[in-house]
């Protein structure tokens, strides 16, 4: 028992230090904002691609709170990256500071007014997705957390409910979810029954049907400007490449599954724009820009398009980045940071494809334009 108490105290101290360092980092970046924000706040929902520390506070093996994660951020903080994520760059492009994780003890008071990040590693559209990792907050769970934000955290800062509604209507809501419903559900037939029950088409229909209902819940909670991020080419990530015996590039069978989902997500974007009064949905085509980087890496400054900077085994995809593992030194030349996630160099390019005035990988307008509506 004494040893457990010592471990718990040590763990608490570790997270306290991380929290202090993160606050200092956020403060520096906040002062670096040169222009007025294009939107009052950004509320973020998703998985490990954009989780910025929520899973640090959960009993799960899906964590990134150890070195070398965060090596280019300055310290490990929960991001599954060597540095910044797409939404970190996105927030900066919109004139906002880095958005804090919902579960952080410091995400309270006025700190929540520029938005919150609810994303959780291993989370999916379906509640059972990623359960073999332990605790995670599914998209349904994240929506429930946002309901707490709208009912408890935000009201004290607004004189009337209409003022709060106006603030939410002007804010940007980013939803990047669905990857785990494939790589940590459908593509694991020994752990999950989904691929035994659903065809590729009916599974995509199931995901979109659930997602549509979830987005309607967000709409009823006050969300109006929503960005729906498509799934990237999962058949090209190191973890998938390591599972096949050939060296013929991306696993097309996996990418075909993703394409079925994305085509339906584009249709959903149009349907919701036409059916929900006052709403505006934007589709971010990350599949296209990511595929271009893999197909023609030198055009974007990369030299290694298929192996993890930090990983083990074939393509670095057999076993992802381990604690204290030494990553590659030329990180900006790698597309993939670990077995699953891109480097911050890639994240910056993906962000610029939609969060800037000249962004072209969005439909029907860019997030930069959406923020100003």
C-alpha positions as CSV (number, residue, x, y, z in Angstrom):
1,X,0.0,0.0,0.0
2,X,2.8,2.4,0.8
3,X,4.4,1.8,-2.6
4,X,1.0,2.5,-4.3
5,X,0.7,5.8,-2.4
6,X,4.2,6.8,-3.4
7,X,3.4,5.9,-7.1
8,X,0.2,7.9,-7.0
9,X,1.9,10.9,-5.5
10,X,4.7,10.7,-8.1
11,X,2.1,10.4,-10.9
12,X,0.1,13.4,-9.6
13,X,3.3,15.5,-9.4
14,X,4.3,14.5,-13.0
15,X,0.9,15.6,-14.4
16,X,1.1,18.8,-12.3
17,X,4.5,19.6,-13.9
18,X,3.1,18.8,-17.3
19,X,0.1,21.1,-16.7
20,X,2.3,24.0,-15.6
21,X,4.6,23.5,-18.7
22,X,1.6,23.4,-21.0
23,X,0.1,26.6,-19.5
24,X,3.4,28.3,-20.1
25,X,3.5,27.1,-23.7
26,X,-0.2,28.2,-24.3
27,X,0.6,31.6,-22.8
28,X,3.6,32.1,-25.1
29,X,1.5,31.1,-28.2
30,X,-1.4,33.2,-27.1
31,X,0.8,36.3,-27.0
32,X,2.1,35.4,-30.4
33,X,-1.3,35.9,-32.0
34,X,-0.9,39.0,-34.1
35,X,-4.5,39.5,-35.3
36,X,-7.9,39.4,-33.8
37,X,-9.5,35.9,-33.8
38,X,-11.7,35.1,-36.8
39,X,-14.0,33.1,-34.5
40,X,-14.6,33.4,-30.8
41,X,-13.9,29.7,-30.1
42,X,-13.1,26.3,-31.5
43,X,-14.6,23.1,-30.1
44,X,-12.8,20.0,-31.2
45,X,-14.1,16.4,-31.3
46,X,-12.2,13.3,-32.5
47,X,-9.5,10.7,-31.9
48,X,-5.7,10.5,-31.4
49,X,-5.0,12.5,-34.6
50,X,-6.1,15.6,-32.6
51,X,-6.2,14.4,-28.9
52,X,-4.0,16.9,-27.0
53,X,-4.0,15.3,-23.6
54,X,-7.4,14.0,-22.6
55,X,-6.2,10.4,-22.5
56,X,-3.6,11.4,-20.0
57,X,-6.4,11.4,-17.4
58,X,-7.8,8.0,-18.4
59,X,-6.9,4.4,-17.4
60,X,-5.8,3.4,-20.9
61,X,-2.8,2.2,-22.9
62,X,-3.7,4.7,-25.6
63,X,-1.5,7.5,-24.3
64,X,1.3,9.7,-25.6
65,X,2.5,11.3,-22.4
66,X,6.1,10.0,-22.6
67,X,9.2,10.9,-24.5
68,X,9.8,11.0,-27.5
69,X,6.2,12.2,-28.1
70,X,6.3,16.0,-28.0
71,X,10.0,16.2,-28.7
72,X,9.5,19.2,-31.0
73,X,6.8,20.7,-28.8
74,X,9.2,20.9,-25.9
75,X,7.8,18.1,-23.7
76,X,5.4,15.1,-23.9
77,X,1.9,16.4,-23.4
78,X,-0.5,13.8,-24.8
79,X,-0.3,14.7,-28.4
80,X,0.4,11.6,-30.7
81,X,2.9,13.6,-32.6
82,X,6.4,15.0,-32.4
83,X,4.9,18.5,-32.2
84,X,1.7,20.2,-33.2
85,X,-1.5,18.6,-34.6
86,X,-3.6,19.8,-37.4
87,X,-6.1,21.5,-35.0
88,X,-3.2,23.2,-33.2
89,X,-2.1,24.8,-36.5
90,X,-5.7,25.4,-37.4
91,X,-6.4,27.3,-34.2
92,X,-3.3,29.5,-34.9
93,X,-4.5,30.2,-38.5
94,X,-7.8,31.4,-37.1
95,X,-6.1,33.7,-34.5
96,X,-6.8,31.5,-31.5
97,X,-4.4,30.1,-28.9
98,X,-4.0,26.3,-28.6
99,X,-7.3,24.9,-27.4
100,X,-7.0,23.1,-24.0
101,X,-8.2,19.5,-23.4
102,X,-11.5,19.2,-21.7
103,X,-10.3,16.8,-18.9
104,X,-7.4,19.0,-17.9
105,X,-7.9,20.5,-14.4
106,X,-7.0,23.8,-15.8
107,X,-9.9,23.8,-18.3
108,X,-12.2,25.9,-16.2
109,X,-13.2,29.5,-15.7
110,X,-12.3,31.9,-18.5
111,X,-9.9,29.3,-19.9
112,X,-12.8,27.7,-21.7
113,X,-14.0,30.7,-23.6
114,X,-11.8,30.2,-26.6
115,X,-13.0,26.6,-26.9
116,X,-12.2,23.1,-25.6
117,X,-10.8,19.9,-27.1
118,X,-12.8,16.7,-26.3
119,X,-10.8,14.4,-28.6
120,X,-9.8,11.0,-27.2
121,X,-7.3,8.5,-28.6
122,X,-8.9,5.2,-29.7
123,X,-12.4,6.8,-29.8
124,X,-14.8,6.2,-32.6
125,X,-18.3,6.9,-33.9
126,X,-19.3,3.6,-32.4
127,X,-19.1,3.2,-28.7
128,X,-17.4,-0.2,-28.8
129,X,-14.6,1.0,-31.1
130,X,-11.1,0.9,-29.5
131,X,-12.3,-0.9,-26.4
132,X,-9.2,-3.2,-26.4
133,X,-7.1,-0.2,-25.4
134,X,-9.0,0.5,-22.2
135,X,-10.8,3.7,-21.4
136,X,-11.5,6.2,-24.1
137,X,-14.2,8.8,-24.7
138,X,-16.3,7.8,-27.8
139,X,-17.9,10.5,-29.9
140,X,-21.1,10.1,-28.0
141,X,-19.2,10.6,-24.8
142,X,-17.5,13.7,-26.1
143,X,-20.9,15.2,-27.0
144,X,-22.0,14.5,-23.5
145,X,-19.0,16.4,-22.2
146,X,-19.9,19.3,-24.5
147,X,-23.4,19.3,-23.0
148,X,-21.7,19.9,-19.6
149,X,-19.8,22.8,-21.1
150,X,-22.9,24.4,-22.5
151,X,-25.0,23.8,-19.3
152,X,-22.3,24.5,-16.6
153,X,-19.0,25.9,-17.8
154,X,-20.2,28.6,-20.2
155,X,-23.4,30.1,-18.8
156,X,-21.7,32.2,-16.0
157,X,-19.9,34.3,-18.7
158,X,-23.1,35.2,-20.6
159,X,-25.9,37.5,-19.4
160,X,-28.6,35.7,-21.3
161,X,-29.2,32.4,-23.0
162,X,-29.4,34.3,-26.4
163,X,-25.9,35.7,-25.9
164,X,-24.6,32.2,-25.3
165,X,-26.5,30.9,-28.3
166,X,-24.9,33.6,-30.5
167,X,-21.4,32.8,-29.2
168,X,-21.9,29.1,-30.0
169,X,-23.3,30.0,-33.4
170,X,-20.2,32.0,-34.3
171,X,-17.8,29.3,-33.0
172,X,-16.2,26.6,-35.2
173,X,-16.8,23.0,-34.4
174,X,-14.3,20.5,-35.7
175,X,-15.2,16.8,-36.0
176,X,-12.4,14.4,-37.0
177,X,-13.7,10.9,-36.2
178,X,-14.0,7.5,-38.0
179,X,-10.5,6.2,-38.5
180,X,-10.6,4.0,-35.4
181,X,-14.0,2.5,-36.5
182,X,-11.9,0.9,-39.2
183,X,-8.4,0.2,-37.9
184,X,-9.5,-0.5,-34.3
185,X,-12.8,-2.2,-35.1
186,X,-13.7,-3.4,-38.6
187,X,-10.2,-4.4,-39.6
188,X,-9.7,-6.4,-36.4
189,X,-11.9,-9.4,-37.1
190,X,-10.6,-11.4,-34.2
191,X,-11.5,-8.8,-31.7
192,X,-14.7,-7.3,-33.2
193,X,-17.7,-8.8,-35.0
194,X,-18.4,-5.8,-37.3
195,X,-16.7,-7.3,-40.4
196,X,-18.6,-10.6,-39.9
197,X,-21.9,-8.8,-39.7
198,X,-21.6,-5.9,-42.2
199,X,-20.4,-5.7,-45.8
200,X,-18.1,-2.8,-46.6
201,X,-21.0,-0.8,-47.9
202,X,-23.4,-1.5,-45.0
203,X,-20.8,-0.7,-42.5
204,X,-20.1,2.7,-44.1
205,X,-23.9,3.2,-44.0
206,X,-24.0,2.3,-40.3
207,X,-21.2,4.8,-39.4
208,X,-22.8,7.6,-41.4
209,X,-26.2,7.0,-39.9
210,X,-24.8,7.1,-36.4
211,X,-22.7,10.2,-37.2
212,X,-25.7,12.0,-38.6
213,X,-27.6,11.5,-35.4
214,X,-24.6,12.6,-33.4
215,X,-24.2,15.8,-35.4
216,X,-27.9,16.5,-34.9
217,X,-27.2,16.3,-31.1
218,X,-24.5,18.9,-31.5
219,X,-26.8,21.1,-33.5
220,X,-29.4,20.9,-30.8
221,X,-26.7,21.9,-28.3
222,X,-26.0,25.1,-30.3
223,X,-23.4,24.1,-32.9
224,X,-23.9,25.8,-36.2
225,X,-20.5,26.0,-38.0
226,X,-19.3,22.4,-38.3
227,X,-16.3,21.0,-40.1
228,X,-16.5,17.3,-41.0
229,X,-13.0,15.9,-41.6
230,X,-12.7,12.9,-44.0
231,X,-10.6,9.9,-43.1
232,X,-7.1,9.8,-44.6
233,X,-5.6,6.9,-46.6
234,X,-5.4,4.4,-43.8
235,X,-4.0,1.8,-46.2
236,X,-0.8,3.8,-46.4
237,X,0.0,4.1,-42.7
238,X,2.9,2.0,-41.4
239,X,0.8,-0.2,-39.2
240,X,-1.2,-1.4,-42.2
241,X,1.8,-1.7,-44.4
242,X,3.5,-4.0,-41.8
243,X,0.6,-6.4,-42.0
244,X,1.0,-7.3,-45.7
245,X,3.8,-9.4,-47.2
246,X,4.2,-7.4,-50.4
247,X,6.0,-4.1,-51.0
248,X,3.6,-2.8,-53.5
249,X,2.7,0.5,-51.7
250,X,-0.5,1.3,-50.0
251,X,-3.1,-1.4,-49.1
252,X,-5.8,-0.6,-51.6
253,X,-8.4,-2.9,-49.9
254,X,-8.2,-0.7,-46.8
255,X,-8.2,2.6,-48.8
256,X,-11.3,1.4,-50.7
257,X,-13.1,1.0,-47.3
258,X,-12.2,4.6,-46.5
259,X,-13.4,5.9,-49.8
260,X,-16.8,4.3,-49.2
261,X,-17.0,6.3,-45.9
262,X,-15.7,9.6,-47.3
263,X,-18.1,9.6,-50.3
264,X,-21.0,9.2,-47.9
265,X,-19.6,11.9,-45.6
266,X,-19.5,14.4,-48.6
267,X,-23.2,13.6,-49.3
268,X,-24.0,14.0,-45.6
269,X,-22.4,17.5,-45.7
270,X,-24.7,18.5,-48.5
271,X,-27.8,16.9,-46.8
272,X,-27.2,18.7,-43.5
273,X,-26.5,22.0,-45.1
274,X,-29.9,21.7,-46.8
275,X,-31.9,20.4,-43.8
276,X,-30.7,22.2,-40.7
277,X,-31.6,25.9,-40.6
278,X,-28.8,28.3,-39.8
279,X,-26.1,25.6,-40.0
280,X,-23.1,25.5,-42.3
281,X,-21.2,22.3,-42.8
282,X,-17.8,22.1,-44.4
283,X,-16.0,18.9,-45.6
284,X,-12.2,18.7,-45.3
285,X,-10.7,16.4,-47.8
286,X,-7.7,15.2,-46.0
287,X,-7.6,12.0,-48.1
288,X,-6.6,13.9,-51.2
289,X,-3.8,16.1,-49.8
290,X,-2.4,13.1,-47.7
291,X,-2.4,10.9,-50.8
292,X,-0.6,13.5,-52.8
293,X,2.1,13.7,-50.2
294,X,2.6,10.0,-50.3
295,X,2.6,9.8,-54.1
296,X,4.9,12.7,-54.6
297,X,6.7,13.3,-51.3
298,X,9.6,15.4,-52.8
299,X,7.1,18.0,-53.9
300,X,6.3,18.7,-50.3
301,X,9.8,18.3,-48.9
302,X,9.7,14.7,-47.7
303,X,12.1,11.9,-48.4
304,X,10.5,9.0,-46.4
305,X,6.8,8.5,-47.3
306,X,6.0,5.1,-45.8
307,X,8.1,4.4,-42.6
308,X,7.6,5.7,-39.1
309,X,10.1,8.1,-37.6
310,X,9.6,6.4,-34.3
311,X,8.4,2.7,-34.5
312,X,9.6,-0.8,-34.6
313,X,9.6,-3.7,-37.1
314,X,8.6,-3.5,-40.8
315,X,8.1,0.1,-41.8
316,X,8.1,0.9,-38.1
317,X,4.6,-0.3,-38.1
318,X,4.7,-3.6,-36.1
319,X,5.0,-1.8,-32.7
320,X,4.5,1.9,-32.3
321,X,6.8,4.4,-30.6
322,X,7.9,3.1,-27.2
323,X,8.9,5.1,-24.1
324,X,12.4,6.6,-24.4
325,X,12.8,5.2,-27.9
326,X,15.2,7.3,-30.0
327,X,13.3,8.7,-33.0
328,X,14.8,9.7,-36.4
329,X,16.7,13.0,-36.4
330,X,15.4,14.3,-39.7
331,X,11.7,14.3,-38.6
332,X,10.6,17.0,-41.0
333,X,11.5,14.6,-43.9
334,X,9.2,11.9,-42.7
335,X,5.5,11.8,-43.4
336,X,4.7,9.4,-40.5
337,X,5.8,10.1,-36.9
338,X,4.8,6.7,-35.5
339,X,2.9,3.6,-36.7
340,X,-0.4,5.5,-37.1
341,X,0.1,9.3,-37.0
342,X,1.7,12.0,-39.2
343,X,4.5,14.3,-38.3
344,X,3.9,17.9,-37.4
345,X,5.4,18.8,-40.8
346,X,2.5,17.0,-42.5
347,X,0.0,18.4,-40.0
348,X,1.0,21.9,-41.0
349,X,0.4,21.2,-44.7
350,X,-3.0,19.6,-44.0
351,X,-4.0,22.6,-41.9
352,X,-3.0,25.0,-44.6
353,X,-5.1,23.1,-47.1
354,X,-8.2,24.2,-45.4
355,X,-7.6,26.7,-42.6
356,X,-6.1,29.4,-44.8
357,X,-7.8,31.8,-47.2
358,X,-6.2,30.0,-50.1
359,X,-7.2,26.5,-48.8
360,X,-8.5,24.3,-51.6
361,X,-9.2,20.9,-50.0
362,X,-12.5,22.0,-48.5
363,X,-16.1,21.9,-49.7
364,X,-18.0,24.1,-50.3
365,X,-15.7,26.8,-48.6
366,X,-12.6,26.8,-46.5
367,X,-12.6,26.8,-42.7
368,X,-11.0,30.2,-42.9
369,X,-14.0,31.5,-44.7
370,X,-16.4,29.5,-42.5
371,X,-15.0,31.2,-39.4
372,X,-15.9,34.6,-40.8
373,X,-19.5,33.9,-41.6
